[in-house]
Amino acid sequence: MHDAPTSAQMVAAVREFLASDVLPATEGRVRFHTRVAINVLAMVEREIELGPSQALDHETRLAALGVASDAELAAAIRDGRLDDNPMLTPFLRDAVRAKLAVANPDYR
């Protein structure tokens, strides 16, 4: 919809600038906060890239469990309605993997 560069490309450019130009020129507290900013921007990049397909997959898996939302899923788990559902553990594993793919893909 928008012209180039894309949001992901702009975020990547800022992250790369911080990593290559700012980080080596800083120390102490500013260096730490620069590293945090680099990590946050990397997460935003991954969320932009993976988010839409992850959301669709998540909605599909929720529907397969017979719930419409995470809140309804939590209530069903709390109430014991999914205790015997063999799809619950794979659902939860896939949900955590999707979150880690954005937050820190090295943990997968």
The first five atom37 places (N, CA, C, CB, O) and aatype in JSON, in Angstrom:
{
  "aatype": [12, 8, 3, 0, 14, 16, 15, 0, 5, 12, 19, 0, 0, 19, 1, 6, 13, 10, 0, 15, 3, 19, 10, 14, 0, 16, 6, 7, 1, 19, 1, 13, 8, 16, 1, 19, 0, 9, 2, 19, 10, 0, 12, 19, 6, 1, 6, 9, 6, 10, 7, 14, 15, 5, 0, 10, 3, 8, 6, 16, 1, 10, 0, 0, 10, 7, 19, 0, 15, 3, 0, 6, 10, 0, 0, 0, 9, 1, 3, 7, 1, 10, 3, 3, 2, 14, 12, 10, 16, 14, 13, 10, 1, 3, 0, 19, 1, 0, 11, 10, 0, 19, 0, 2, 14, 3, 18, 1],
  "atom_mask": [
    [1, 1, 1, 1, 1],
    [1, 1, 1, 1, 1],
    [1, 1, 1, 1, 1],
    [1, 1, 1, 1, 1],
    [1, 1, 1, 1, 1],
    [1, 1, 1, 1, 1],
    [1, 1, 1, 1, 1],
    [1, 1, 1, 1, 1],
    [1, 1, 1, 1, 1],
    [1, 1, 1, 1, 1],
    [1, 1, 1, 1, 1],
    [1, 1, 1, 1, 1],
    [1, 1, 1, 1, 1],
    [1, 1, 1, 1, 1],
    [1, 1, 1, 1, 1],
    [1, 1, 1, 1, 1],
    [1, 1, 1, 1, 1],
    [1, 1, 1, 1, 1],
    [1, 1, 1, 1, 1],
    [1, 1, 1, 1, 1],
    [1, 1, 1, 1, 1],
    [1, 1, 1, 1, 1],
    [1, 1, 1, 1, 1],
    [1, 1, 1, 1, 1],
    [1, 1, 1, 1, 1],
    [1, 1, 1, 1, 1],
    [1, 1, 1, 1, 1],
    [1, 1, 1, 0, 1],
    [1, 1, 1, 1, 1],
    [1, 1, 1, 1, 1],
    [1, 1, 1, 1, 1],
    [1, 1, 1, 1, 1],
    [1, 1, 1, 1, 1],
    [1, 1, 1, 1, 1],
    [1, 1, 1, 1, 1],
    [1, 1, 1, 1, 1],
    [1, 1, 1, 1, 1],
    [1, 1, 1, 1, 1],
    [1, 1, 1, 1, 1],
    [1, 1, 1, 1, 1],
    [1, 1, 1, 1, 1],
    [1, 1, 1, 1, 1],
    [1, 1, 1, 1, 1],
    [1, 1, 1, 1, 1],
    [1, 1, 1, 1, 1],
    [1, 1, 1, 1, 1],
    [1, 1, 1, 1, 1],
    [1, 1, 1, 1, 1],
    [1, 1, 1, 1, 1],
    [1, 1, 1, 1, 1],
    [1, 1, 1, 0, 1],
    [1, 1, 1, 1, 1],
    [1, 1, 1, 1, 1],
    [1, 1, 1, 1, 1],
    [1, 1, 1, 1, 1],
    [1, 1, 1, 1, 1],
    [1, 1, 1, 1, 1],
    [1, 1, 1, 1, 1],
    [1, 1, 1, 1, 1],
    [1, 1, 1, 1, 1],
    [1, 1, 1, 1, 1],
    [1, 1, 1, 1, 1],
    [1, 1, 1, 1, 1],
    [1, 1, 1, 1, 1],
    [1, 1, 1, 1, 1],
    [1, 1, 1, 0, 1],
    [1, 1, 1, 1, 1],
    [1, 1, 1, 1, 1],
    [1, 1, 1, 1, 1],
    [1, 1, 1, 1, 1],
    [1, 1, 1, 1, 1],
    [1, 1, 1, 1, 1],
    [1, 1, 1, 1, 1],
    [1, 1, 1, 1, 1],
    [1, 1, 1, 1, 1],
    [1, 1, 1, 1, 1],
    [1, 1, 1, 1, 1],
    [1, 1, 1, 1, 1],
    [1, 1, 1, 1, 1],
    [1, 1, 1, 0, 1],
    [1, 1, 1, 1, 1],
    [1, 1, 1, 1, 1],
    [1, 1, 1, 1, 1],
    [1, 1, 1, 1, 1],
    [1, 1, 1, 1, 1],
    [1, 1, 1, 1, 1],
    [1, 1, 1, 1, 1],
    [1, 1, 1, 1, 1],
    [1, 1, 1, 1, 1],
    [1, 1, 1, 1, 1],
    [1, 1, 1, 1, 1],
    [1, 1, 1, 1, 1],
    [1, 1, 1, 1, 1],
    [1, 1, 1, 1, 1],
    [1, 1, 1, 1, 1],
    [1, 1, 1, 1, 1],
    [1, 1, 1, 1, 1],
    [1, 1, 1, 1, 1],
    [1, 1, 1, 1, 1],
    [1, 1, 1, 1, 1],
    [1, 1, 1, 1, 1],
    [1, 1, 1, 1, 1],
    [1, 1, 1, 1, 1],
    [1, 1, 1, 1, 1],
    [1, 1, 1, 1, 1],
    [1, 1, 1, 1, 1],
    [1, 1, 1, 1, 1],
    [1, 1, 1, 1, 1]
  ],
  "atom_positions": [
    [[0.82, -1.18, 0.0], [0.0, 0.0, 0.0], [0.87, 1.26, 0.0], [-0.94, -0.01, 1.2], [0.58, 2.23, -0.7]],
    [[1.93, 1.22, 0.78], [2.82, 2.38, 0.86], [4.02, 2.15, -0.05], [3.27, 2.64, 2.32], [4.36, 1.01, -0.38]],
    [[4.64, 3.23, -0.43], [5.83, 3.11, -1.28], [7.01, 2.57, -0.47], [6.18, 4.46, -1.91], [7.0, 2.55, 0.76]],
    [[8.04, 2.14, -1.21], [9.27, 1.67, -0.58], [9.99, 2.84, 0.06], [10.19, 0.95, -1.6], [9.89, 3.95, -0.46]],
    [[10.7, 2.66, 1.11], [10.94, 1.39, 1.78], [9.74, 0.99, 2.66], [12.21, 1.47, 2.61], [8.94, 1.82, 3.09]],
    [[9.67, -0.31, 2.91], [8.61, -0.82, 3.77], [8.92, -0.5, 5.23], [8.43, -2.35, 3.57], [10.03, -0.08, 5.57]],
    [[7.94, -0.7, 6.07], [8.17, -0.5, 7.51], [9.29, -1.4, 8.01], [6.89, -0.77, 8.31], [10.15, -0.97, 8.78]],
    [[9.28, -2.65, 7.57], [10.32, -3.58, 8.0], [11.69, -3.11, 7.54], [10.04, -4.99, 7.45], [12.66, -3.22, 8.29]],
    [[11.79, -2.59, 6.33], [13.07, -2.1, 5.83], [13.55, -0.88, 6.61], [12.96, -1.77, 4.34], [14.75, -0.74, 6.86]],
    [[12.63, 0.0, 6.98], [13.03, 1.18, 7.77], [13.5, 0.77, 9.16], [11.86, 2.17, 7.88], [14.49, 1.3, 9.66]],
    [[12.8, -0.16, 9.78], [13.21, -0.64, 11.1], [14.58, -1.3, 10.99], [12.16, -1.64, 11.67], [15.44, -1.09, 11.85]],
    [[14.79, -2.1, 9.95], [16.09, -2.76, 9.75], [17.2, -1.73, 9.57], [16.04, -3.7, 8.54], [18.3, -1.91, 10.09]],
    [[16.92, -0.67, 8.83], [17.94, 0.36, 8.6], [18.33, 1.05, 9.91], [17.44, 1.4, 7.59], [19.51, 1.3, 10.15]],
    [[17.36, 1.35, 10.75], [17.66, 1.98, 12.04], [18.44, 1.0, 12.92], [16.35, 2.43, 12.76], [19.42, 1.39, 13.57]],
    [[18.02, -0.25, 12.95], [18.73, -1.26, 13.75], [20.17, -1.4, 13.28], [18.02, -2.61, 13.67], [21.09, -1.44, 14.1]],
    [[20.38, -1.47, 11.99], [21.74, -1.6, 11.45], [22.59, -0.37, 11.76], [21.68, -1.83, 9.94], [23.78, -0.51, 12.05]],
    [[22.0, 0.82, 11.69], [22.72, 2.04, 12.04], [23.16, 1.99, 13.51], [21.85, 3.29, 11.78], [24.32, 2.29, 13.82]],
    [[22.25, 1.63, 14.38], [22.6, 1.54, 15.8], [23.71, 0.52, 16.03], [21.37, 1.18, 16.63], [24.65, 0.77, 16.79]],
    [[23.6, -0.63, 15.37], [24.59, -1.7, 15.57], [25.95, -1.36, 14.99], [24.09, -2.98, 14.95], [26.98, -1.67, 15.6]],
    [[25.97, -0.71, 13.84], [27.26, -0.48, 13.19], [27.9, 0.86, 13.52], [27.1, -0.58, 11.71], [29.12, 0.96, 13.55]],
    [[27.08, 1.9, 13.76], [27.65, 3.23, 14.0], [27.56, 3.7, 15.45], [26.94, 4.23, 13.12], [28.52, 4.26, 15.98]],
    [[26.43, 3.47, 16.09], [26.24, 4.0, 17.45], [26.88, 3.09, 18.49], [24.74, 4.16, 17.75], [27.63, 3.57, 19.35]],
    [[26.61, 1.81, 18.43], [27.11, 0.89, 19.46], [28.62, 0.95, 19.64], [26.7, -0.53, 19.11], [29.09, 1.02, 20.78]],
    [[29.41, 0.92, 18.57], [30.86, 0.97, 18.76], [31.36, 2.3, 19.34], [31.55, 0.71, 17.44], [32.46, 2.36, 19.89]],
    [[30.56, 3.34, 19.21], [30.99, 4.66, 19.68], [30.49, 4.99, 21.08], [30.51, 5.72, 18.72], [30.67, 6.11, 21.56]],
    [[29.87, 4.03, 21.74], [29.31, 4.31, 23.06], [29.89, 3.36, 24.09], [27.78, 4.19, 23.05], [30.54, 2.37, 23.75]],
    [[29.64, 3.68, 25.33], [30.07, 2.82, 26.43], [29.12, 2.99, 27.59], [31.52, 3.12, 26.86], [28.3, 3.91, 27.61]],
    [[29.23, 2.11, 28.55], [28.44, 2.21, 29.77], [26.94, 2.11, 29.53], [0.0, 0.0, 0.0], [26.46, 1.28, 28.76]],
    [[26.23, 2.98, 30.2], [24.76, 2.98, 30.17], [24.21, 3.19, 28.76], [24.21, 4.07, 31.1], [23.27, 2.51, 28.36]],
    [[24.78, 4.11, 28.0], [24.31, 4.38, 26.64], [24.54, 3.15, 25.76], [25.03, 5.62, 26.04], [23.69, 2.82, 24.92]],
    [[25.67, 2.48, 25.93], [25.94, 1.26, 25.16], [24.91, 0.18, 25.5], [27.37, 0.74, 25.45], [24.4, -0.49, 24.6]],
    [[24.6, 0.02, 26.78], [23.59, -0.96, 27.19], [22.24, -0.65, 26.56], [23.47, -1.0, 28.72], [21.59, -1.53, 26.01]],
    [[21.82, 0.61, 26.65], [20.52, 0.99, 26.1], [20.49, 0.89, 24.57], [20.16, 2.42, 26.53], [19.45, 0.62, 23.97]],
    [[21.63, 1.09, 23.94], [21.71, 0.91, 22.49], [21.51, -0.56, 22.14], [23.06, 1.41, 21.95], [20.81, -0.88, 21.19]],
    [[22.12, -1.45, 22.91], [21.94, -2.89, 22.68], [20.48, -3.29, 22.89], [22.85, -3.71, 23.61], [19.94, -4.09, 22.13]],
    [[19.84, -2.73, 23.91], [18.42, -3.0, 24.14], [17.6, -2.52, 22.94], [17.93, -2.31, 25.44], [16.72, -3.24, 22.47]],
    [[17.88, -1.32, 22.45], [17.15, -0.78, 21.31], [17.36, -1.65, 20.06], [17.61, 0.67, 21.02], [16.41, -1.87, 19.31]],
    [[18.56, -2.14, 19.86], [18.84, -3.03, 18.73], [17.99, -4.3, 18.84], [20.35, -3.39, 18.67], [17.41, -4.75, 17.86]],
    [[17.94, -4.85, 20.03], [17.14, -6.07, 20.24], [15.65, -5.81, 20.03], [17.38, -6.62, 21.65], [14.96, -6.63, 19.43]],
    [[15.16, -4.68, 20.51], [13.75, -4.34, 20.33], [13.43, -4.18, 18.85], [13.41, -3.03, 21.1], [12.42, -4.69, 18.37]],
    [[14.29, -3.49, 18.13], [14.04, -3.31, 16.7], [14.08, -4.64, 15.95], [15.08, -2.35, 16.11], [13.32, -4.82, 15.0]],
    [[14.93, -5.55, 16.35], [14.96, -6.88, 15.72], [13.65, -7.61, 15.99], [16.17, -7.71, 16.25], [13.13, -8.3, 15.1]],
    [[13.11, -7.47, 17.2], [11.82, -8.08, 17.51], [10.71, -7.47, 16.66], [11.49, -7.91, 19.01], [9.84, -8.18, 16.16]],
    [[10.73, -6.15, 16.5], [9.72, -5.48, 15.69], [9.8, -5.97, 14.24], [9.89, -3.95, 15.75], [8.78, -6.21, 13.6]],
    [[11.01, -6.1, 13.73], [11.19, -6.63, 12.36], [10.54, -8.0, 12.23], [12.69, -6.72, 12.01], [9.8, -8.26, 11.28]],
    [[10.83, -8.88, 13.19], [10.28, -10.23, 13.12], [8.77, -10.22, 13.26], [10.9, -11.11, 14.21], [8.07, -10.99, 12.6]],
    [[8.25, -9.35, 14.11], [6.79, -9.27, 14.28], [6.12, -8.77, 13.0], [6.44, -8.35, 15.46], [5.07, -9.28, 12.62]],
    [[6.72, -7.79, 12.34], [6.17, -7.3, 11.07], [6.17, -8.43, 10.05], [6.98, -6.09, 10.55], [5.21, -8.6, 9.3]],
    [[7.25, -9.18, 10.01], [7.39, -10.24, 9.02], [6.5, -11.45, 9.32], [8.84, -10.68, 8.95], [5.84, -11.97, 8.43]],
    [[6.49, -11.88, 10.57], [5.81, -13.12, 10.93], [4.4, -12.94, 11.46], [6.62, -13.83, 11.95], [3.58, -13.86, 11.4]],
    [[4.1, -11.76, 11.98], [2.84, -11.52, 12.68], [1.58, -11.91, 11.94], [0.0, 0.0, 0.0], [0.75, -12.63, 12.5]],
    [[1.4, -11.46, 10.7], [0.14, -11.78, 10.02], [-0.1, -13.29, 9.86], [0.12, -11.12, 8.66], [-1.21, -13.77, 10.11]],
    [[0.91, -14.03, 9.45], [0.71, -15.47, 9.28], [0.57, -16.16, 10.63], [1.88, -16.09, 8.49], [-0.19, -17.12, 10.76]],
    [[1.3, -15.68, 11.64], [1.16, -16.26, 12.97], [-0.25, -16.03, 13.52], [2.2, -15.67, 13.93], [-0.82, -16.93, 14.15]],
    [[-0.8, -14.85, 13.29], [-2.16, -14.56, 13.78], [-3.18, -15.47, 13.12], [-2.52, -13.08, 13.52], [-4.09, -15.98, 13.79]],
    [[-3.04, -15.67, 11.83], [-3.97, -16.55, 11.11], [-3.84, -17.98, 11.61], [-3.7, -16.49, 9.6], [-4.85, -18.65, 11.85]],
    [[-2.61, -18.46, 11.77], [-2.39, -19.82, 12.29], [-2.98, -19.96, 13.69], [-0.88, -20.15, 12.32], [-3.59, -20.99, 14.01]],
    [[-2.8, -18.95, 14.52], [-3.3, -18.99, 15.89], [-4.83, -19.07, 15.9], [-2.82, -17.76, 16.69], [-5.41, -19.86, 16.64]],
    [[-5.47, -18.26, 15.08], [-6.94, -18.28, 15.0], [-7.43, -19.65, 14.53], [-7.44, -17.18, 14.05], [-8.44, -20.15, 15.02]],
    [[-6.73, -20.24, 13.58], [-7.1, -21.56, 13.08], [-6.98, -22.61, 14.18], [-6.23, -21.95, 11.88], [-7.86, -23.45, 14.33]],
    [[-5.89, -22.55, 14.93], [-5.69, -23.51, 16.03], [-6.72, -23.3, 17.14], [-4.27, -23.39, 16.6], [-7.19, -24.27, 17.72]],
    [[-7.06, -22.04, 17.44], [-8.1, -21.78, 18.44], [-9.42, -22.41, 18.01], [-8.28, -20.26, 18.66], [-10.1, -23.06, 18.8]],
    [[-9.77, -22.2, 16.76], [-11.04, -22.75, 16.24], [-11.04, -24.28, 16.32], [-11.26, -22.3, 14.78], [-12.06, -24.88, 16.63]],
    [[-9.88, -24.9, 16.05], [-9.79, -26.35, 16.13], [-10.02, -26.85, 17.56], [-8.43, -26.83, 15.63], [-10.49, -27.97, 17.77]],
    [[-9.69, -26.02, 18.53], [-9.94, -26.36, 19.93], [-11.36, -26.03, 20.35], [-8.95, -25.63, 20.84], [-11.81, -26.42, 21.43]],
    [[-12.07, -25.31, 19.49], [-13.46, -24.96, 19.81], [-13.61, -23.7, 20.64], [0.0, 0.0, 0.0], [-14.62, -23.52, 21.32]],
    [[-12.6, -22.83, 20.58], [-12.69, -21.55, 21.29], [-12.42, -20.43, 20.3], [-11.68, -21.49, 22.49], [-11.81, -20.64, 19.25]],
    [[-12.88, -19.23, 20.65], [-12.78, -18.11, 19.72], [-11.68, -17.12, 20.05], [-14.08, -17.39, 19.66], [-11.34, -16.27, 19.23]],
    [[-11.11, -17.22, 21.25], [-10.11, -16.23, 21.66], [-9.2, -16.82, 22.72], [-10.79, -14.94, 22.19], [-9.46, -17.89, 23.27]],
    [[-8.12, -16.1, 23.0], [-7.22, -16.53, 24.08], [-7.93, -16.49, 25.42], [-5.97, -15.64, 24.11], [-7.68, -17.34, 26.27]],
    [[-8.79, -15.51, 25.62], [-9.54, -15.42, 26.88], [-10.45, -16.63, 27.05], [-10.38, -14.11, 26.94], [-10.55, -17.2, 28.13]],
    [[-11.12, -17.01, 25.96], [-11.98, -18.19, 26.03], [-11.16, -19.45, 26.24], [-12.82, -18.31, 24.74], [-11.59, -20.36, 26.95]],
    [[-9.99, -19.52, 25.62], [-9.09, -20.66, 25.83], [-8.68, -20.75, 27.29], [-7.85, -20.54, 24.93], [-8.73, -21.83, 27.89]],
    [[-8.28, -19.62, 27.87], [-7.87, -19.61, 29.28], [-9.01, -20.07, 30.18], [-7.41, -18.2, 29.7], [-8.79, -20.84, 31.12]],
    [[-10.22, -19.61, 29.9], [-11.38, -20.02, 30.7], [-11.63, -21.53, 30.55], [-12.64, -19.23, 30.29], [-11.93, -22.21, 31.53]],
    [[-11.51, -22.04, 29.34], [-11.73, -23.47, 29.1], [-10.68, -24.32, 29.82], [-11.71, -23.77, 27.59], [-11.0, -25.37, 30.37]],
    [[-9.44, -23.85, 29.81], [-8.38, -24.57, 30.54], [-8.66, -24.52, 32.04], [-6.99, -23.96, 30.23], [-8.57, -25.54, 32.73]],
    [[-9.0, -23.34, 32.53], [-9.27, -23.15, 33.96], [-10.44, -24.03, 34.41], [-9.57, -21.68, 34.26], [-10.41, -24.59, 35.5]],
    [[-11.46, -24.14, 33.57], [-12.65, -24.91, 33.91], [-12.48, -26.41, 33.69], [-13.82, -24.41, 33.1], [-13.35, -27.2, 34.05]],
    [[-11.36, -26.8, 33.09], [-11.1, -28.21, 32.85], [-11.77, -28.76, 31.6], [0.0, 0.0, 0.0], [-11.76, -29.97, 31.38]],
    [[-12.34, -27.89, 30.77], [-13.04, -28.35, 29.57], [-12.11, -28.95, 28.52], [-13.81, -27.21, 28.96], [-12.57, -29.67, 27.63]],
    [[-10.83, -28.66, 28.59], [-9.89, -29.17, 27.6], [-8.92, -30.21, 28.18], [-9.11, -28.03, 26.99], [-7.94, -30.58, 27.54]],
    [[-9.21, -30.67, 29.39], [-8.28, -31.6, 30.05], [-8.02, -32.85, 29.22], [-8.84, -32.0, 31.39], [-6.89, -33.36, 29.23]],
    [[-9.01, -33.36, 28.53], [-8.84, -34.59, 27.76], [-8.63, -34.35, 26.27], [-10.05, -35.48, 27.96], [-8.67, -35.29, 25.47]],
    [[-8.42, -33.1, 25.9], [-8.26, -32.78, 24.48], [-6.8, -32.99, 24.08], [-8.71, -31.31, 24.2], [-5.93, -32.28, 24.57]],
    [[-6.52, -33.95, 23.2], [-5.13, -34.22, 22.82], [-4.5, -33.1, 22.0], [-5.07, -35.51, 22.04], [-3.29, -33.11, 21.79]],
    [[-5.3, -32.15, 21.52], [-4.75, -31.05, 20.73], [-4.24, -29.9, 21.6], [-5.8, -30.53, 19.76], [-3.58, -28.99, 21.09]],
    [[-4.55, -29.92, 22.9], [-4.18, -28.79, 23.75], [-2.66, -28.63, 23.88], [-4.79, -28.96, 25.14], [-2.14, -27.53, 23.68]],
    [[-1.95, -29.69, 24.19], [-0.49, -29.58, 24.36], [0.19, -29.13, 23.07], [0.1, -30.91, 24.82], [1.02, -28.22, 23.13]],
    [[-0.12, -29.73, 21.91], [0.49, -29.21, 20.68], [0.12, -27.76, 20.41], [0.07, -30.06, 19.5], [0.95, -26.99, 19.91]],
    [[-1.12, -27.37, 20.73], [-1.52, -25.97, 20.55], [-0.64, -25.05, 21.39], [-3.01, -25.78, 20.94], [-0.12, -24.05, 20.88]],
    [[-0.47, -25.39, 22.66], [0.32, -24.54, 23.56], [1.78, -24.51, 23.12], [0.22, -25.05, 25.01], [2.42, -23.46, 23.18]],
    [[2.31, -25.64, 22.7], [3.69, -25.7, 22.22], [3.86, -24.79, 20.99], [4.1, -27.16, 21.88], [4.83, -24.03, 20.91]],
    [[2.92, -24.88, 20.05], [2.99, -24.05, 18.84], [2.86, -22.57, 19.18], [1.9, -24.45, 17.85], [3.52, -21.73, 18.57]],
    [[2.0, -22.24, 20.14], [1.82, -20.83, 20.54], [3.1, -20.27, 21.15], [0.65, -20.71, 21.55], [3.49, -19.14, 20.86]],
    [[3.76, -21.07, 21.98], [5.01, -20.61, 22.6], [6.1, -20.49, 21.54], [5.45, -21.59, 23.72], [6.87, -19.53, 21.55]],
    [[6.17, -21.43, 20.63], [7.17, -21.36, 19.56], [6.97, -20.12, 18.69], [7.12, -22.62, 18.68], [7.94, -19.48, 18.29]],
    [[5.73, -19.78, 18.42], [5.44, -18.58, 17.62], [5.9, -17.33, 18.35], [3.92, -18.49, 17.3], [6.46, -16.42, 17.74]],
    [[5.66, -17.28, 19.65], [6.09, -16.12, 20.43], [7.62, -16.03, 20.46], [5.54, -16.2, 21.87], [8.18, -14.94, 20.33]],
    [[8.27, -17.17, 20.62], [9.73, -17.17, 20.64], [10.33, -16.82, 19.28], [10.25, -18.53, 21.08], [11.41, -16.23, 19.21]],
    [[9.64, -17.17, 18.21], [10.13, -16.82, 16.88], [10.25, -15.31, 16.72], [9.21, -17.39, 15.8], [11.08, -14.83, 15.96]],
    [[9.42, -14.58, 17.44], [9.48, -13.11, 17.42], [10.41, -12.6, 18.51], [8.07, -12.5, 17.59], [11.29, -11.78, 18.23]],
    [[10.23, -13.06, 19.73], [10.98, -12.51, 20.87], [12.45, -12.88, 20.82], [10.37, -13.0, 22.17], [13.31, -12.03, 21.02]],
    [[12.75, -14.16, 20.57], [14.14, -14.6, 20.53], [14.21, -15.94, 19.82], [14.73, -14.7, 21.96], [14.09, -16.99, 20.45]],
    [[14.42, -15.91, 18.5], [14.42, -17.16, 17.74], [15.51, -18.14, 18.16], [14.56, -16.86, 16.29], [15.42, -19.32, 17.83]],
    [[16.53, -17.7, 18.86], [17.59, -18.6, 19.31], [17.1, -19.55, 20.4], [18.78, -17.8, 19.83], [17.73, -20.58, 20.63]],
    [[15.98, -19.23, 21.08], [15.44, -20.08, 22.15], [14.62, -21.24, 21.61], [14.59, -19.25, 23.09], [14.31, -22.17, 22.36]],
    [[14.27, -21.2, 20.35], [13.42, -22.24, 19.77], [14.18, -23.52, 19.78], [12.97, -21.89, 18.34], [13.66, -24.55, 19.34]]
  ]
}
